Every structure is written in structure tokens, then in C-alpha cells.
């Protein structure tokens, strides 16, 4: 299964941008969209698919954070 994730653009160099995704920085291709530094974008397979509204991106990131916390709790419980 493939998942697209939101992130915030921190730097742009031509068709490539550095994007912060949950405190991890990755470089992605922005050729398909018109984006600027500070924009929230949806990323899949190393490419930005769309520019997102900040509140929608933050809601999705919050869900990913909750999933990560639940996974960590489940992992800790199974180690006991």
C-alpha cells in the first residue's frame, strides 16, 4: 500500500524542494505544482501532487502522530 503524506516546504531550488515531514527533511520534485516556501504540500513517491491548506495538512499530520503513538503503545505492551 502507498500513502501520500503532507509536509511543509522549507527551501526551493529549481524543480526540487526540501520539505519538512514530521521533523524529517526530504527532497521532492515540485514540477507538477506551483508552490512556494511555507506551503503545505501532499507528497507521494518523491513528487508533490498538490498544494494543501494548512489546516487540512495539520489534521492529517495529527492523525499520523496518533497512529505512531498507538503503534508504540502496542509494541510496548507486546514486549511485556
Secondary structure, DSSP 8 states (H G I E B T S, - for coil): ----EEEEEEEEETTEEEEEETTEEEEEE-TTS---TT-EEEEETTEEEEEE-HHHHHHHHHHHHHHHHHHHHHHHHHH-
